[in-house]
Amino acid sequence: MQIAKIIGSVVATQKDEGLRDHKLLVCQVHNHENKPQDQYVVAVDAVGAGPGDLVLYATGSSARQTLQTKDRPCDAVVMAVVDSWDQDGSNVYEKWSE
């Protein structure tokens, strides 16, 4: 699992039948200090995430392990929205304080 921030979405009117009715999100990867990196991933949304949300996502075969993505042609999935993040006893992120 990795952490990213939702910065947008992708609309594709022509896509594989297995992805029909699935929202595609543009995720900007964040490092362990919650700093944005120059790395982006398009992921299938399995949890109803939206712009500005900090999320956990998985790639590779793990991306096909959620109920929404099982046996679907995807390589990345958003599988959790982060509410808070603590590291070494310090708060790195708090959703409700932003």
C-alpha positions as MATLAB code, in Angstrom:
seq = 'MQIAKIIGSVVATQKDEGLRDHKLLVCQVHNHENKPQDQYVVAVDAVGAGPGDLVLYATGSSARQTLQTKDRPCDAVVMAVVDSWDQDGSNVYEKWSE';
ca = [
       0.000    0.000    0.000;
       1.048    3.538   -0.666;
      -0.312    6.981    0.221;
      -1.506    9.549   -2.302;
      -3.749   12.594   -2.607;
      -6.629   12.668   -5.079;
      -5.992   15.559   -7.461;
      -8.482   14.800  -10.220;
     -10.387   12.249  -12.223;
     -10.245   10.668  -15.651;
     -13.312   10.350  -17.863;
     -13.159    7.607  -20.478;
     -16.335    7.007  -22.449;
     -14.729    4.079  -24.258;
     -13.270    1.531  -21.859;
     -13.229   -2.172  -21.148;
     -16.580   -3.589  -20.054;
     -14.978   -4.624  -16.756;
     -14.389   -0.972  -15.873;
     -17.875    0.264  -16.731;
     -19.448    2.140  -13.800;
     -16.070    2.546  -12.073;
     -14.680    6.002  -11.302;
     -11.036    6.596  -12.268;
      -9.023    8.900  -10.004;
      -5.725   10.717  -10.546;
      -3.566   10.208   -7.462;
      -0.405   12.155   -6.625;
       1.925    9.973   -4.572;
       3.054   11.344   -1.171;
       6.164   10.317    0.761;
       6.466    9.261    4.424;
       6.444   12.946    5.466;
       3.205   13.592    3.534;
       5.081   15.608    0.904;
       3.796   15.352   -2.680;
       6.112   13.599   -5.109;
       6.446   14.016   -8.865;
       4.713   10.670   -9.389;
       1.099   10.036  -10.400;
      -1.178    6.994  -10.635;
      -4.614    6.534  -12.185;
      -6.577    4.196   -9.911;
     -10.035    2.651   -9.818;
     -12.042    4.044   -6.887;
     -13.376    1.282   -4.622;
     -14.373    3.477   -1.657;
     -15.981    6.705   -2.880;
     -12.915    8.934   -2.542;
     -12.903   12.438   -3.962;
     -10.714   15.443   -4.759;
      -8.438   16.442   -1.890;
      -8.744   13.130   -0.042;
      -5.589   11.460    1.207;
      -5.931    7.773    0.321;
      -4.285    4.382    0.482;
      -3.889    2.641   -2.842;
      -2.488   -0.660   -4.033;
      -0.975   -1.644   -7.359;
      -0.289   -4.824   -9.276;
      -2.166   -8.024   -8.491;
      -3.213   -6.574   -5.096;
      -5.335   -4.036   -6.981;
      -7.628   -6.850   -8.062;
      -8.373   -8.030   -4.522;
     -11.251   -5.686   -3.605;
     -14.868   -6.667   -4.189;
     -15.213   -3.919   -6.814;
     -12.058   -4.836   -8.749;
     -11.953   -8.627   -8.510;
     -11.123  -10.045  -11.944;
     -11.212   -6.551  -13.497;
      -8.506   -5.120  -15.771;
      -6.915   -2.673  -13.346;
      -3.428   -2.143  -12.006;
      -4.212    0.358   -9.231;
      -7.101    0.748   -6.782;
      -7.975    3.290   -4.095;
      -9.035    1.134   -1.158;
      -9.162    3.503    1.831;
      -9.602    7.175    2.690;
      -7.152    8.272    5.401;
      -8.694   10.001    8.445;
      -5.469   10.444   10.392;
      -1.821    9.459   10.178;
       0.610    9.241   13.073;
       4.295    8.451   12.736;
       6.871    8.094   15.513;
       4.422    9.627   18.004;
       3.748   12.699   15.864;
       0.652   13.533   13.884;
       1.464   13.721   10.166;
      -2.091   14.233    8.882;
      -5.562   14.857   10.295;
      -8.405   14.959    7.780;
     -10.711   17.104    9.886;
      -8.146   19.798   10.688;
      -7.587   20.841    7.067;
];
